[in-house]
Amino acid sequence: MHEKPIRIVARVVSRTDKTGELRSVLIALVAPTRRETGCLCYDLLQNQSDPTDFTFVEEWESNTALESHLNSDHLKAAAGRFPELLAEELDIRRYDTIE
Amino acid sequence: MHEKPIRIVARVVSRTDKTGELRSVLIALVAPTRRETGCLCYDLLQNQSDPTDFTFVEEWESNTALESHLNSDHLKAAAGRFPELLAEELDIRRYDTIE
């Protein structure tokens, strides 16, 4: 069965004194994630007016590929650091492309 | 002077009874915006679990290009409809690409 691509916008908000540390943890995710099967886009952004707002803009070939990413060792390792680094709950939203 | 590209994540939240109408207004923005000078990406997404959450993922060549878009006739026409269609304040965030 052909699955449609999934777009993700994931916001990761840092504690104000942990911005540099979180930034390093998130940058380390990019290369291994881009090597994953079915990863079409995985870009890490930082808000120009609020450096605690990091946002991933992602595209995955299928739900299967996304689920595999969510269970990857590199993502689990990063998520293990989140309780000490994040100011808010991780906000992951799944989207369809309209246009 | 060379300006660096700007990434935008813009969330547009519909009133629950206006989702179809807002969707049409937003779709109508895509073609003319993609024809604007300096528009590198302008994708319209809809949240898979919350159809009132529309999100634009954008990339602009420069701040100048973005400001020109914000003053475009097609964006002003859409924004004129927002008071009757939106449930929340428009949330436009500007980002740098880290990776």
N, CA and C atoms of all chains as a GROMACS GRO file, in nm:
protein
  594
    1MET      N    1   0.084  -0.120   0.000
    1MET     CA    2   0.000   0.000   0.000
    1MET      C    3   0.088   0.125   0.000
    2HIS      N    4   0.054   0.216  -0.089
    2HIS     CA    5   0.131   0.340  -0.092
    2HIS      C    6   0.084   0.433   0.019
    3GLU      N    7   0.177   0.480   0.097
    3GLU     CA    8   0.145   0.578   0.203
    3GLU      C    9   0.182   0.716   0.154
    4LYS      N   10   0.106   0.817   0.200
    4LYS     CA   11   0.138   0.953   0.157
    4LYS      C   12   0.243   1.015   0.250
    5PRO      N   13   0.320   1.110   0.198
    5PRO     CA   14   0.421   1.176   0.281
    5PRO      C   15   0.358   1.252   0.398
    6ILE      N   16   0.434   1.266   0.503
    6ILE     CA   17   0.390   1.337   0.624
    6ILE      C   18   0.483   1.454   0.649
    7ARG      N   19   0.426   1.568   0.679
    7ARG     CA   20   0.504   1.685   0.718
    7ARG      C   21   0.496   1.700   0.869
    8ILE      N   22   0.608   1.739   0.928
    8ILE     CA   23   0.614   1.760   1.073
    8ILE      C   24   0.665   1.901   1.102
    9VAL      N   25   0.601   1.967   1.198
    9VAL     CA   26   0.660   2.087   1.258
    9VAL      C   27   0.672   2.055   1.407
   10ALA      N   28   0.796   2.051   1.457
   10ALA     CA   29   0.821   2.012   1.596
   10ALA      C   30   0.892   2.126   1.668
   11ARG      N   31   0.829   2.178   1.770
   11ARG     CA   32   0.886   2.291   1.845
   11ARG      C   33   0.948   2.240   1.974
   12VAL      N   34   1.072   2.283   1.998
   12VAL     CA   35   1.148   2.240   2.114
   12VAL      C   36   1.193   2.367   2.186
   13VAL      N   37   1.133   2.395   2.302
   13VAL     CA   38   1.160   2.523   2.369
   13VAL      C   39   1.256   2.501   2.486
   14SER      N   40   1.368   2.571   2.479
   14SER     CA   41   1.476   2.557   2.577
   14SER      C   42   1.449   2.636   2.705
   15ARG      N   43   1.499   2.584   2.817
   15ARG     CA   44   1.514   2.671   2.934
   15ARG      C   45   1.613   2.781   2.896
   16THR      N   46   1.593   2.899   2.951
   16THR     CA   47   1.674   3.014   2.905
   16THR      C   48   1.824   2.994   2.929
   17ASP      N   49   1.862   2.920   3.032
   17ASP     CA   50   2.004   2.899   3.060
   17ASP      C   51   2.059   2.774   2.993
   18LYS      N   52   1.982   2.710   2.909
   18LYS     CA   53   2.023   2.583   2.847
   18LYS      C   54   2.023   2.590   2.694
   19THR      N   55   2.013   2.711   2.641
   19THR     CA   56   1.996   2.725   2.497
   19THR      C   57   2.115   2.667   2.418
   20GLY      N   58   2.236   2.697   2.462
   20GLY     CA   59   2.355   2.648   2.391
   20GLY      C   60   2.365   2.497   2.398
   21GLU      N   61   2.334   2.443   2.516
   21GLU     CA   62   2.342   2.298   2.535
   21GLU      C   63   2.237   2.227   2.449
   22LEU      N   64   2.114   2.278   2.451
   22LEU     CA   65   2.009   2.216   2.370
   22LEU      C   66   2.043   2.226   2.221
   23ARG      N   67   2.094   2.341   2.182
   23ARG     CA   68   2.131   2.359   2.042
   23ARG      C   69   2.229   2.250   1.996
   24SER      N   70   2.328   2.219   2.079
   24SER     CA   71   2.425   2.114   2.044
   24SER      C   72   2.358   1.977   2.034
   25VAL      N   73   2.269   1.948   2.129
   25VAL     CA   74   2.198   1.820   2.128
   25VAL      C   75   2.114   1.806   2.000
   26LEU      N   76   2.048   1.915   1.959
   26LEU     CA   77   1.961   1.910   1.841
   26LEU      C   78   2.042   1.902   1.711
   27ILE      N   79   2.153   1.977   1.705
   27ILE     CA   80   2.238   1.972   1.585
   27ILE      C   81   2.289   1.829   1.563
   28ALA      N   82   2.320   1.761   1.674
   28ALA     CA   83   2.373   1.624   1.662
   28ALA      C   84   2.270   1.526   1.605
   29LEU      N   85   2.143   1.563   1.608
   29LEU     CA   86   2.038   1.477   1.552
   29LEU      C   87   2.032   1.483   1.399
   30VAL      N   88   2.078   1.592   1.342
   30VAL     CA   89   2.047   1.618   1.202
   30VAL      C   90   2.112   1.517   1.107
   31ALA      N   91   2.243   1.496   1.120
   31ALA     CA   92   2.310   1.407   1.023
   31ALA      C   93   2.257   1.264   1.030
   32PRO      N   94   2.248   1.200   1.148
   32PRO     CA   95   2.196   1.063   1.148
   32PRO      C   96   2.051   1.053   1.103
   33THR      N   97   1.971   1.156   1.132
   33THR     CA   98   1.831   1.151   1.089
   33THR      C   99   1.820   1.160   0.937
   34ARG      N  100   1.902   1.248   0.877
   34ARG     CA  101   1.896   1.261   0.730
   34ARG      C  102   1.940   1.133   0.660
   35ARG      N  103   2.016   1.049   0.729
   35ARG     CA  104   2.057   0.921   0.669
   35ARG      C  105   1.949   0.814   0.682
   36GLU      N  106   1.843   0.840   0.760
   36GLU     CA  107   1.738   0.739   0.779
   36GLU      C  108   1.657   0.717   0.651
   37THR      N  109   1.613   0.594   0.633
   37THR     CA  110   1.526   0.562   0.519
   37THR      C  111   1.396   0.642   0.527
   38GLY      N  112   1.360   0.705   0.418
   38GLY     CA  113   1.232   0.775   0.413
   38GLY      C  114   1.233   0.916   0.465
   39CYS      N  115   1.351   0.966   0.503
   39CYS     CA  116   1.362   1.107   0.548
   39CYS      C  117   1.379   1.196   0.424
   40LEU      N  118   1.278   1.278   0.393
   40LEU     CA  119   1.282   1.365   0.275
   40LEU      C  120   1.333   1.504   0.310
   41CYS      N  121   1.311   1.548   0.434
   41CYS     CA  122   1.358   1.680   0.478
   41CYS      C  123   1.367   1.679   0.630
   42TYR      N  124   1.476   1.737   0.682
   42TYR     CA  125   1.491   1.746   0.828
   42TYR      C  126   1.578   1.867   0.856
   43ASP      N  127   1.513   1.982   0.870
   43ASP     CA  128   1.585   2.109   0.888
   43ASP      C  129   1.562   2.161   1.029
   44LEU      N  130   1.669   2.209   1.090
   44LEU     CA  131   1.664   2.264   1.226
   44LEU      C  132   1.671   2.416   1.218
   45LEU      N  133   1.571   2.481   1.276
   45LEU     CA  134   1.560   2.628   1.272
   45LEU      C  135   1.567   2.685   1.413
   46GLN      N  136   1.608   2.813   1.422
   46GLN     CA  137   1.606   2.884   1.551
   46GLN      C  138   1.538   3.019   1.530
   47ASN      N  139   1.444   3.050   1.618
   47ASN     CA  140   1.365   3.173   1.607
   47ASN      C  141   1.455   3.297   1.616
   48GLN      N  142   1.439   3.389   1.521
   48GLN     CA  143   1.525   3.508   1.516
   48GLN      C  144   1.506   3.599   1.636
   49SER      N  145   1.387   3.602   1.692
   49SER     CA  146   1.362   3.695   1.803
   49SER      C  147   1.352   3.625   1.938
   50ASP      N  148   1.357   3.492   1.938
   50ASP     CA  149   1.349   3.416   2.063
   50ASP      C  150   1.438   3.292   2.053
   51PRO      N  151   1.564   3.303   2.096
   51PRO     CA  152   1.659   3.191   2.076
   51PRO      C  153   1.624   3.064   2.153
   52THR      N  154   1.525   3.070   2.242
   52THR     CA  155   1.483   2.946   2.310
   52THR      C  156   1.389   2.863   2.222
   53ASP      N  157   1.340   2.918   2.112
   53ASP     CA  158   1.246   2.848   2.024
   53ASP      C  159   1.322   2.782   1.909
   54PHE      N  160   1.345   2.650   1.923
   54PHE     CA  161   1.402   2.568   1.815
   54PHE      C  162   1.287   2.494   1.746
   55THR      N  163   1.291   2.487   1.616
   55THR     CA  164   1.184   2.420   1.543
   55THR      C  165   1.241   2.333   1.432
   56PHE      N  166   1.198   2.206   1.429
   56PHE     CA  167   1.230   2.118   1.318
   56PHE      C  168   1.118   2.125   1.214
   57VAL      N  169   1.156   2.141   1.089
   57VAL     CA  170   1.063   2.129   0.977
   57VAL      C  171   1.104   2.003   0.902
   58GLU      N  172   1.012   1.908   0.895
   58GLU     CA  173   1.047   1.774   0.847
   58GLU      C  174   0.951   1.727   0.740
   59GLU      N  175   0.998   1.634   0.659
   59GLU     CA  176   0.908   1.561   0.570
   59GLU      C  177   0.953   1.416   0.565
   60TRP      N  178   0.856   1.327   0.581
   60TRP     CA  179   0.883   1.182   0.582
   60TRP      C  180   0.800   1.116   0.472
   61GLU      N  181   0.861   1.015   0.411
   61GLU     CA  182   0.799   0.946   0.298
   61GLU      C  183   0.669   0.876   0.338
   62SER      N  184   0.661   0.832   0.463
   62SER     CA  185   0.546   0.753   0.508
   62SER      C  186   0.540   0.755   0.660
   63ASN      N  187   0.428   0.713   0.710
   63ASN     CA  188   0.412   0.700   0.854
   63ASN      C  189   0.510   0.595   0.911
   64THR      N  190   0.534   0.491   0.835
   64THR     CA  191   0.630   0.387   0.876
   64THR      C  192   0.769   0.447   0.898
   65ALA      N  193   0.811   0.530   0.804
   65ALA     CA  194   0.944   0.593   0.816
   65ALA      C  195   0.949   0.684   0.939
   66LEU      N  196   0.841   0.760   0.962
   66LEU     CA  197   0.838   0.849   1.078
   66LEU      C  198   0.842   0.770   1.209
   67GLU      N  199   0.765   0.661   1.216
   67GLU     CA  200   0.763   0.580   1.338
   67GLU      C  201   0.902   0.521   1.365
   68SER      N  202   0.969   0.479   1.260
   68SER     CA  203   1.104   0.425   1.274
   68SER      C  204   1.198   0.533   1.330
   69HIS      N  205   1.185   0.656   1.281
   69HIS     CA  206   1.265   0.768   1.333
   69HIS      C  207   1.236   0.791   1.481
   70LEU      N  208   1.108   0.786   1.519
   70LEU     CA  209   1.072   0.813   1.658
   70LEU      C  210   1.127   0.705   1.753
   71ASN      N  211   1.160   0.590   1.697
   71ASN     CA  212   1.219   0.482   1.777
   71ASN      C  213   1.369   0.468   1.759
   72SER      N  214   1.431   0.563   1.689
   72SER     CA  215   1.574   0.551   1.661
   72SER      C  216   1.656   0.578   1.787
   73ASP      N  217   1.775   0.519   1.791
   73ASP     CA  218   1.863   0.537   1.907
   73ASP      C  219   1.906   0.683   1.923
   74HIS      N  220   1.934   0.751   1.812
   74HIS     CA  221   1.979   0.891   1.825
   74HIS      C  222   1.868   0.980   1.879
   75LEU      N  223   1.743   0.955   1.837
   75LEU     CA  224   1.635   1.039   1.891
   75LEU      C  225   1.609   1.007   2.039
   76LYS      N  226   1.614   0.879   2.073
   76LYS     CA  227   1.594   0.843   2.214
   76LYS      C  228   1.703   0.903   2.302
   77ALA      N  229   1.827   0.906   2.253
   77ALA     CA  230   1.937   0.964   2.331
   77ALA      C  231   1.911   1.114   2.354
   78ALA      N  232   1.870   1.184   2.250
   78ALA     CA  233   1.841   1.328   2.265
   78ALA      C  234   1.724   1.348   2.361
   79ALA      N  235   1.619   1.269   2.344
   79ALA     CA  236   1.500   1.285   2.428
   79ALA      C  237   1.532   1.259   2.575
   80GLY      N  238   1.632   1.177   2.600
   80GLY     CA  239   1.676   1.152   2.738
   80GLY      C  240   1.731   1.277   2.806
   81ARG      N  241   1.779   1.372   2.726
   81ARG     CA  242   1.832   1.499   2.777
   81ARG      C  243   1.724   1.604   2.795
   82PHE      N  244   1.606   1.583   2.735
   82PHE     CA  245   1.505   1.688   2.731
   82PHE      C  246   1.455   1.732   2.870
   83PRO      N  247   1.436   1.641   2.966
   83PRO     CA  248   1.382   1.688   3.094
   83PRO      C  249   1.466   1.797   3.160
   84GLU      N  250   1.596   1.793   3.142
   84GLU     CA  251   1.683   1.896   3.202
   84GLU      C  252   1.699   2.020   3.114
   85LEU      N  253   1.661   2.011   2.987
   85LEU     CA  254   1.690   2.120   2.892
   85LEU      C  255   1.567   2.198   2.846
   86LEU      N  256   1.450   2.135   2.850
   86LEU     CA  257   1.330   2.198   2.792
   86LEU      C  258   1.248   2.275   2.895
   87ALA      N  259   1.192   2.387   2.849
   87ALA     CA  260   1.106   2.468   2.935
   87ALA      C  261   0.959   2.430   2.920
   88GLU      N  262   0.927   2.363   2.810
   88GLU     CA  263   0.787   2.327   2.781
   88GLU      C  264   0.785   2.186   2.724
   89GLU      N  265   0.667   2.128   2.729
   89GLU     CA  266   0.645   1.998   2.664
   89GLU      C  267   0.683   2.009   2.515
   90LEU      N  268   0.748   1.907   2.463
   90LEU     CA  269   0.778   1.898   2.320
   90LEU      C  270   0.647   1.905   2.241
   91ASP      N  271   0.643   1.986   2.136
   91ASP     CA  272   0.520   2.006   2.058
   91ASP      C  273   0.543   1.955   1.915
   92ILE      N  274   0.497   1.831   1.889
   92ILE     CA  275   0.515   1.768   1.758
   92ILE      C  276   0.380   1.764   1.688
   93ARG      N  277   0.371   1.825   1.570
   93ARG     CA  278   0.244   1.826   1.496
   93ARG      C  279   0.263   1.763   1.359
   94ARG      N  280   0.166   1.682   1.321
   94ARG     CA  281   0.172   1.608   1.195
   94ARG      C  282   0.076   1.671   1.094
   95TYR      N  283   0.127   1.693   0.974
   95TYR     CA  284   0.048   1.764   0.873
   95TYR      C  285   0.043   1.690   0.740
   96ASP      N  286  -0.066   1.715   0.667
   96ASP     CA  287  -0.074   1.684   0.525
   96ASP      C  288  -0.038   1.809   0.446
   97THR      N  289   0.022   1.789   0.329
   97THR     CA  290   0.045   1.901   0.240
   97THR      C  291  -0.083   1.926   0.161
   98ILE      N  292  -0.135   2.049   0.168
   98ILE     CA  293  -0.253   2.084   0.087
   98ILE      C  294  -0.206   2.131  -0.050
   99GLU      N  295  -0.108   2.220  -0.048
   99GLU     CA  296  -0.052   2.275  -0.174
   99GLU      C  297   0.099   2.289  -0.158
  100MET      N  298   2.448   4.455  -0.038
  100MET     CA  299   2.472   4.369   0.079
  100MET      C  300   2.396   4.239   0.062
  101HIS      N  301   2.462   4.130   0.088
  101HIS     CA  302   2.394   4.001   0.079
  101HIS      C  303   2.313   3.977   0.206
  102GLU      N  304   2.185   3.947   0.187
  102GLU     CA  305   2.100   3.912   0.301
  102GLU      C  306   2.085   3.760   0.306
  103LYS      N  307   2.072   3.706   0.428
  103LYS     CA  308   2.056   3.561   0.438
  103LYS      C  309   1.909   3.522   0.426
  104PRO      N  310   1.883   3.399   0.382
  104PRO     CA  311   1.744   3.353   0.369
  104PRO      C  312   1.674   3.349   0.505
  105ILE      N  313   1.543   3.364   0.500
  105ILE     CA  314   1.459   3.361   0.620
  105ILE      C  315   1.359   3.248   0.607
  106ARG      N  316   1.344   3.172   0.713
  106ARG     CA  317   1.242   3.067   0.719
  106ARG      C  318   1.124   3.119   0.801
  107ILE      N  319   1.005   3.084   0.759
  107ILE     CA  320   0.882   3.125   0.829
  107ILE      C  321   0.799   3.002   0.862
  108VAL      N  322   0.746   2.997   0.982
  108VAL     CA  323   0.638   2.904   1.014
  108VAL      C  324   0.522   2.992   1.060
  109ALA      N  325   0.412   2.988   0.985
  109ALA     CA  326   0.297   3.076   1.014
  109ALA      C  327   0.174   2.989   1.038
  110ARG      N  328   0.121   3.000   1.157
  110ARG     CA  329   0.004   2.919   1.194
  110ARG      C  330  -0.124   3.004   1.184
  111VAL      N  331  -0.222   2.949   1.118
  111VAL     CA  332  -0.348   3.019   1.093
  111VAL      C  333  -0.459   2.927   1.144
  112VAL      N  334  -0.519   2.963   1.257
  112VAL     CA  335  -0.617   2.874   1.321
  112VAL      C  336  -0.759   2.920   1.291
  113SER      N  337  -0.834   2.830   1.229
  113SER     CA  338  -0.970   2.859   1.184
  113SER      C  339  -1.071   2.848   1.297
  114ARG      N  340  -1.176   2.930   1.290
  114ARG     CA  341  -1.296   2.900   1.368
  114ARG      C  342  -1.349   2.764   1.318
  115THR      N  343  -1.406   2.686   1.410
  115THR     CA  344  -1.443   2.549   1.372
  115THR      C  345  -1.545   2.544   1.258
  116ASP      N  346  -1.630   2.644   1.247
  116ASP     CA  347  -1.730   2.641   1.139
  116ASP      C  348  -1.683   2.713   1.013
  117LYS      N  349  -1.556   2.750   1.009
  117LYS     CA  350  -1.505   2.826   0.893
  117LYS      C  351  -1.387   2.757   0.826
  118THR      N  352  -1.366   2.631   0.858
  118THR     CA  353  -1.246   2.562   0.811
  118THR      C  354  -1.242   2.553   0.658
  119GLY      N  355  -1.354   2.517   0.595
  119GLY     CA  356  -1.358   2.505   0.450
  119GLY      C  357  -1.335   2.639   0.382
  120GLU      N  358  -1.396   2.741   0.437
  120GLU     CA  359  -1.385   2.875   0.380
  120GLU      C  360  -1.241   2.927   0.392
  121LEU      N  361  -1.182   2.909   0.511
  121LEU     CA  362  -1.043   2.954   0.530
  121LEU      C  363  -0.950   2.876   0.439
  122ARG      N  364  -0.973   2.747   0.428
  122ARG     CA  365  -0.890   2.663   0.340
  122ARG      C  366  -0.888   2.720   0.198
  123SER      N  367  -1.002   2.759   0.146
  123SER     CA  368  -1.008   2.816   0.010
  123SER      C  369  -0.932   2.948   0.000
  124VAL      N  370  -0.947   3.031   0.103
  124VAL     CA  371  -0.876   3.160   0.104
  124VAL      C  372  -0.725   3.138   0.105
  125LEU      N  373  -0.679   3.039   0.183
  125LEU     CA  374  -0.535   3.014   0.194
  125LEU      C  375  -0.480   2.949   0.067
  126ILE      N  376  -0.554   2.855   0.010
  126ILE     CA  377  -0.509   2.791  -0.115
  126ILE      C  378  -0.490   2.897  -0.224
  127ALA      N  379  -0.580   2.995  -0.226
  127ALA     CA  380  -0.572   3.099  -0.329
  127ALA      C  381  -0.446   3.185  -0.317
  128LEU      N  382  -0.382   3.182  -0.199
  128LEU     CA  383  -0.257   3.258  -0.179
  128LEU      C  384  -0.136   3.191  -0.243
  129VAL      N  385  -0.143   3.059  -0.260
  129VAL     CA  386  -0.020   2.984  -0.290
  129VAL      C  387   0.038   3.021  -0.427
  130ALA      N  388  -0.042   3.014  -0.532
  130ALA     CA  389   0.013   3.037  -0.666
  130ALA      C  390   0.072   3.177  -0.681
  131PRO      N  391  -0.001   3.285  -0.646
  131PRO     CA  392   0.059   3.418  -0.663
  131PRO      C  393   0.181   3.441  -0.574
  132THR      N  394   0.181   3.379  -0.455
  132THR     CA  395   0.298   3.397  -0.368
  132THR      C  396   0.420   3.328  -0.426
  133ARG      N  397   0.401   3.208  -0.480
  133ARG     CA  398   0.517   3.138  -0.540
  133ARG      C  399   0.574   3.211  -0.660
  134ARG      N  400   0.494   3.298  -0.722
  134ARG     CA  401   0.545   3.377  -0.835
  134ARG      C  402   0.621   3.501  -0.790
  135GLU      N  403   0.617   3.532  -0.659
  135GLU     CA  404   0.686   3.653  -0.612
  135GLU      C  405   0.838   3.637  -0.617
  136THR      N  406   0.906   3.748  -0.640
  136THR     CA  407   1.052   3.748  -0.641
  136THR      C  408   1.104   3.710  -0.501
  137GLY      N  409   1.196   3.616  -0.498
  137GLY     CA  410   1.260   3.581  -0.371
  137GLY      C  411   1.186   3.478  -0.289
  138CYS      N  412   1.076   3.423  -0.342
  138CYS     CA  413   1.005   3.315  -0.271
  138CYS      C  414   1.071   3.182  -0.305
  139LEU      N  415   1.136   3.120  -0.206
  139LEU     CA  416   1.206   2.993  -0.229
  139LEU      C  417   1.117   2.873  -0.195
  140CYS      N  418   1.024   2.891  -0.102
  140CYS     CA  419   0.933   2.783  -0.063
  140CYS      C  420   0.809   2.845  -0.001
  141TYR      N  421   0.691   2.792  -0.036
  141TYR     CA  422   0.566   2.842   0.022
  141TYR      C  423   0.468   2.726   0.018
  142ASP      N  424   0.468   2.645   0.123
  142ASP     CA  425   0.386   2.524   0.129
  142ASP      C  426   0.277   2.543   0.233
  143LEU      N  427   0.156   2.502   0.198
  143LEU     CA  428   0.041   2.511   0.288
  143LEU      C  429   0.009   2.372   0.342
  144LEU      N  430   0.006   2.360   0.475
  144LEU     CA  431  -0.017   2.233   0.542
  144LEU      C  432  -0.144   2.241   0.626
  145GLN      N  433  -0.202   2.123   0.652
  145GLN     CA  434  -0.318   2.114   0.742
  145GLN      C  435  -0.293   2.001   0.842
  146ASN      N  436  -0.314   2.030   0.969
  146ASN     CA  437  -0.286   1.934   1.076
  146ASN      C  438  -0.373   1.810   1.062
  147GLN      N  439  -0.310   1.692   1.070
  147GLN     CA  440  -0.383   1.567   1.049
  147GLN      C  441  -0.487   1.540   1.158
  148SER      N  442  -0.461   1.588   1.279
  148SER     CA  443  -0.554   1.557   1.388
  148SER      C  444  -0.638   1.678   1.430
  149ASP      N  445  -0.610   1.794   1.371
  149ASP     CA  446  -0.686   1.916   1.404
  149ASP      C  447  -0.702   2.000   1.277
  150PRO      N  448  -0.812   1.981   1.204
  150PRO     CA  449  -0.827   2.048   1.074
  150PRO      C  450  -0.837   2.200   1.083
  151THR      N  451  -0.851   2.256   1.203
  151THR     CA  452  -0.853   2.402   1.215
  151THR      C  453  -0.711   2.462   1.213
  152ASP      N  454  -0.608   2.377   1.224
  152ASP     CA  455  -0.469   2.424   1.228
  152ASP      C  456  -0.409   2.417   1.088
  153PHE      N  457  -0.403   2.533   1.021
  153PHE     CA  458  -0.335   2.547   0.892
  153PHE      C  459  -0.198   2.610   0.919
  154THR      N  460  -0.097   2.561   0.852
  154THR     CA  461   0.037   2.613   0.875
  154THR      C  462   0.110   2.631   0.742
  155PHE      N  463   0.166   2.750   0.723
  155PHE     CA  464   0.254   2.774   0.609
  155PHE      C  465   0.398   2.751   0.651
  156VAL      N  466   0.471   2.676   0.571
  156VAL     CA  467   0.615   2.660   0.587
  156VAL      C  468   0.678   2.731   0.467
  157GLU      N  469   0.757   2.833   0.497
  157GLU     CA  470   0.804   2.923   0.391
  157GLU      C  471   0.955   2.942   0.398
  158GLU      N  472   1.012   2.979   0.284
  158GLU     CA  473   1.150   3.026   0.284
  158GLU      C  474   1.160   3.141   0.184
  159TRP      N  475   1.222   3.249   0.231
  159TRP     CA  476   1.239   3.370   0.151
  159TRP      C  477   1.388   3.402   0.137
  160GLU      N  478   1.423   3.452   0.019
  160GLU     CA  479   1.562   3.479  -0.013
  160GLU      C  480   1.622   3.586   0.076
  161SER      N  481   1.539   3.679   0.121
  161SER     CA  482   1.587   3.793   0.199
  161SER      C  483   1.472   3.855   0.276
  162ASN      N  484   1.506   3.939   0.371
  162ASN     CA  485   1.407   4.015   0.444
  162ASN      C  486   1.329   4.108   0.351
  163THR      N  487   1.399   4.162   0.253
  163THR     CA  488   1.335   4.250   0.154
  163THR      C  489   1.223   4.176   0.080
  164ALA      N  490   1.252   4.052   0.039
  164ALA     CA  491   1.151   3.972  -0.033
  164ALA      C  492   1.032   3.943   0.057
  165LEU      N  493   1.060   3.911   0.183
  165LEU     CA  494   0.952   3.882   0.277
  165LEU      C  495   0.864   4.004   0.300
  166GLU      N  496   0.928   4.120   0.318
  166GLU     CA  497   0.850   4.242   0.343
  166GLU      C  498   0.762   4.276   0.222
  167SER      N  499   0.815   4.252   0.105
  167SER     CA  500   0.737   4.276  -0.017
  167SER      C  501   0.615   4.184  -0.020
  168HIS      N  502   0.634   4.058   0.020
  168HIS     CA  503   0.521   3.964   0.028
  168HIS      C  504   0.416   4.013   0.128
  169LEU      N  505   0.463   4.060   0.244
  169LEU     CA  506   0.369   4.103   0.349
  169LEU      C  507   0.288   4.224   0.305
  170ASN      N  508   0.338   4.296   0.205
  170ASN     CA  509   0.266   4.411   0.152
  170ASN      C  510   0.196   4.382   0.020
  171SER      N  511   0.193   4.256  -0.021
  171SER     CA  512   0.134   4.222  -0.151
  171SER      C  513  -0.019   4.234  -0.147
  172ASP      N  514  -0.077   4.261  -0.262
  172ASP     CA  515  -0.223   4.274  -0.270
  172ASP      C  516  -0.293   4.144  -0.235
  173HIS      N  517  -0.237   4.029  -0.278
  173HIS     CA  518  -0.306   3.902  -0.251
  173HIS      C  519  -0.303   3.870  -0.102
  174LEU      N  520  -0.192   3.902  -0.033
  174LEU     CA  521  -0.189   3.875   0.112
  174LEU      C  522  -0.283   3.970   0.186
  175LYS      N  523  -0.284   4.096   0.143
  175LYS     CA  524  -0.375   4.192   0.209
  175LYS      C  525  -0.521   4.152   0.190
  176ALA      N  526  -0.555   4.100   0.072
  176ALA     CA  527  -0.694   4.058   0.046
  176ALA      C  528  -0.730   3.941   0.139
  177ALA      N  529  -0.638   3.843   0.153
  177ALA     CA  530  -0.666   3.730   0.242
  177ALA      C  531  -0.678   3.778   0.387
  178ALA      N  532  -0.586   3.865   0.427
  178ALA     CA  533  -0.585   3.913   0.566
  178ALA      C  534  -0.713   3.989   0.600
  179GLY      N  535  -0.773   4.049   0.499
  179GLY     CA  536  -0.900   4.119   0.519
  179GLY      C  537  -1.013   4.025   0.558
  180ARG      N  538  -0.999   3.896   0.523
  180ARG     CA  539  -1.099   3.796   0.558
  180ARG      C  540  -1.073   3.734   0.696
  181PHE      N  541  -0.953   3.754   0.749
  181PHE     CA  542  -0.914   3.682   0.871
  181PHE      C  543  -1.002   3.712   0.993
  182PRO      N  544  -1.046   3.837   1.014
  182PRO     CA  545  -1.126   3.863   1.136
  182PRO      C  546  -1.250   3.774   1.145
  183GLU      N  547  -1.313   3.742   1.033
  183GLU     CA  548  -1.434   3.658   1.037
  183GLU      C  549  -1.402   3.508   1.036
  184LEU      N  550  -1.278   3.470   1.002
  184LEU     CA  551  -1.245   3.328   0.981
  184LEU      C  552  -1.155   3.268   1.088
  185LEU      N  553  -1.074   3.351   1.156
  185LEU     CA  554  -0.973   3.298   1.248
  185LEU      C  555  -1.024   3.291   1.392
  186ALA      N  556  -0.980   3.186   1.461
  186ALA     CA  557  -1.016   3.169   1.602
  186ALA      C  558  -0.910   3.227   1.695
  187GLU      N  559  -0.788   3.248   1.640
  187GLU     CA  560  -0.677   3.299   1.720
  187GLU      C  561  -0.601   3.401   1.637
  188GLU      N  562  -0.522   3.479   1.707
  188GLU     CA  563  -0.431   3.572   1.640
  188GLU      C  564  -0.338   3.493   1.546
  189LEU      N  565  -0.315   3.544   1.428
  189LEU     CA  566  -0.218   3.487   1.335
  189LEU      C  567  -0.081   3.478   1.404
  190ASP      N  568  -0.014   3.363   1.393
  190ASP     CA  569   0.115   3.341   1.462
  190ASP      C  570   0.224   3.322   1.356
  191ILE      N  571   0.297   3.430   1.328
  191ILE     CA  572   0.403   3.426   1.227
  191ILE      C  573   0.538   3.430   1.297
  192ARG      N  574   0.621   3.330   1.276
  192ARG     CA  575   0.753   3.326   1.342
  192ARG      C  576   0.863   3.320   1.236
  193ARG      N  577   0.967   3.398   1.261
  193ARG     CA  578   1.079   3.408   1.167
  193ARG      C  579   1.199   3.331   1.221
  194TYR      N  580   1.259   3.252   1.136
  194TYR     CA  581   1.368   3.164   1.179
  194TYR      C  582   1.492   3.176   1.092
  195ASP      N  583   1.607   3.147   1.154
  195ASP     CA  584   1.730   3.117   1.080
  195ASP      C  585   1.743   2.967   1.067
  196THR      N  586   1.802   2.922   0.960
  196THR     CA  587   1.835   2.780   0.946
  196THR      C  588   1.966   2.754   1.020
  197ILE      N  589   1.963   2.661   1.116
  197ILE     CA  590   2.087   2.622   1.184
  197ILE      C  591   2.156   2.513   1.102
  198GLU      N  592   2.078   2.414   1.065
  198GLU     CA  593   2.131   2.300   0.987
  198GLU      C  594   2.027   2.260   0.883
   0.00000   0.00000   0.00000
